[in-house]
Amino acid sequence: MENRIRQVLQEWFETEIPSFKSRNFIPLNLGRDIIISVTGVRRSGKTFTLYEAAENLRRKYSRYNIIYINFEDLRLLPLKSEDLINLPKILHEYFPINKEEPFWFLLDEIQNVPDWDKVLRNFLDQNRAHLIITGSNTGLLPEKLATALRGRTYTIQIYPLSFKEYLSFNEFNLSKLGDLYFSSKKPEILGYLNSYLEYGGFPKVISLDTAQKSVYLSDPVSYTHLTLPTKRIV
């Protein structure tokens, strides 16, 4: 497993972060005694929220100190809790980390790791890294987090895009408009609203054309998530 972890890490260090639209959800000024937990339904943008944090961190720290791991990567199965505990050891032995800078561990879908809560508590107790984790709503329920990590978390709930965010993701600048009722852009806004109501506010859908959206929505899992009412519209 160590060699597979090294391969995954090497790919991360050598790869540029995928492009993303900023949502500015994650505060990066919390101490190492707090775990930032990002939860939400599938495809709501949790992974790209981590990418945004990683991009911001790479501007300040060595890229070898910013570690992103997706625990849905099949190469990491079956991963044991002790494999993750050995992560700092692997980094020290095989990569040119900056020992004067802290580690940042961005751990995606952490609920797939057995005894993940014990591993994270170990990292906290040993003051080994800043921790940002993501997981599904069912895997990282707030009450479960509070119990498992003894109140040492800062939880961020990710929702599908609000309509205002949806417009922004489509490069439509709402702030430059005056009274929308009389605006010449009103038909365009209504067109976006119809699309938003028909296809949902999940970020992935925006990048698809109409035919692709239909295929994407034909997946029962996607359809269920994408057509559920969002908590907010604007």
ChimeraX attribute file (.defattr): number of C-alpha atoms within 10 A of each C-alpha:
attribute: neighborCount
match mode: 1-to-1
recipient: residues
	/A:1	13
	/A:2	13
	/A:3	9
	/A:4	12
	/A:5	18
	/A:6	16
	/A:7	13
	/A:8	17
	/A:9	20
	/A:10	14
	/A:11	11
	/A:12	17
	/A:13	17
	/A:14	10
	/A:15	9
	/A:16	9
	/A:17	14
	/A:18	9
	/A:19	10
	/A:20	14
	/A:21	13
	/A:22	14
	/A:23	13
	/A:24	9
	/A:25	15
	/A:26	18
	/A:27	10
	/A:28	12
	/A:29	6
	/A:30	13
	/A:31	12
	/A:32	19
	/A:33	18
	/A:34	16
	/A:35	23
	/A:36	23
	/A:37	21
	/A:38	26
	/A:39	25
	/A:40	21
	/A:41	17
	/A:42	19
	/A:43	19
	/A:44	22
	/A:45	23
	/A:46	25
	/A:47	21
	/A:48	19
	/A:49	21
	/A:50	21
	/A:51	19
	/A:52	22
	/A:53	21
	/A:54	20
	/A:55	18
	/A:56	12
	/A:57	16
	/A:58	15
	/A:59	9
	/A:60	9
	/A:61	17
	/A:62	17
	/A:63	20
	/A:64	19
	/A:65	23
	/A:66	22
	/A:67	18
	/A:68	21
	/A:69	18
	/A:70	16
	/A:71	19
	/A:72	14
	/A:73	11
	/A:74	9
	/A:75	13
	/A:76	18
	/A:77	13
	/A:78	13
	/A:79	16
	/A:80	15
	/A:81	16
	/A:82	13
	/A:83	16
	/A:84	19
	/A:85	16
	/A:86	12
	/A:87	16
	/A:88	14
	/A:89	10
	/A:90	17
	/A:91	17
	/A:92	12
	/A:93	9
	/A:94	10
	/A:95	14
	/A:96	12
	/A:97	17
	/A:98	14
	/A:99	10
	/A:100	9
	/A:101	12
	/A:102	17
	/A:103	24
	/A:104	22
	/A:105	21
	/A:106	24
	/A:107	20
	/A:108	22
	/A:109	22
	/A:110	24
	/A:111	19
	/A:112	17
	/A:113	20
	/A:114	15
	/A:115	14
	/A:116	18
	/A:117	19
	/A:118	14
	/A:119	18
	/A:120	22
	/A:121	17
	/A:122	13
	/A:123	21
	/A:124	19
	/A:125	11
	/A:126	11
	/A:127	14
	/A:128	17
	/A:129	22
	/A:130	21
	/A:131	23
	/A:132	24
	/A:133	24
	/A:134	26
	/A:135	23
	/A:136	19
	/A:137	15
	/A:138	12
	/A:139	16
	/A:140	22
	/A:141	14
	/A:142	19
	/A:143	9
	/A:144	13
	/A:145	18
	/A:146	15
	/A:147	11
	/A:148	18
	/A:149	16
	/A:150	11
	/A:151	13
	/A:152	16
	/A:153	18
	/A:154	17
	/A:155	20
	/A:156	17
	/A:157	15
	/A:158	18
	/A:159	19
	/A:160	25
	/A:161	24
	/A:162	18
	/A:163	19
	/A:164	15
	/A:165	21
	/A:166	23
	/A:167	17
	/A:168	16
	/A:169	18
	/A:170	11
	/A:171	9
	/A:172	16
	/A:173	12
	/A:174	14
	/A:175	8
	/A:176	6
	/A:177	12
	/A:178	9
	/A:179	8
	/A:180	11
	/A:181	8
	/A:182	9
	/A:183	12
	/A:184	11
	/A:185	14
	/A:186	14
	/A:187	10
	/A:188	12
	/A:189	16
	/A:190	11
	/A:191	11
	/A:192	17
	/A:193	17
	/A:194	12
	/A:195	15
	/A:196	20
	/A:197	13
	/A:198	11
	/A:199	19
	/A:200	25
	/A:201	26
	/A:202	22
	/A:203	19
	/A:204	12
	/A:205	19
	/A:206	17
	/A:207	11
	/A:208	13
	/A:209	9
	/A:210	13
	/A:211	9
	/A:212	12
	/A:213	15
	/A:214	14
	/A:215	12
	/A:216	18
	/A:217	19
	/A:218	12
	/A:219	10
	/A:220	10
	/A:221	11
	/A:222	15
	/A:223	16
	/A:224	11
	/A:225	19
	/A:226	23
	/A:227	15
	/A:228	11
	/A:229	12
	/A:230	16
	/A:231	10
	/A:232	10
	/A:233	15
	/A:234	9
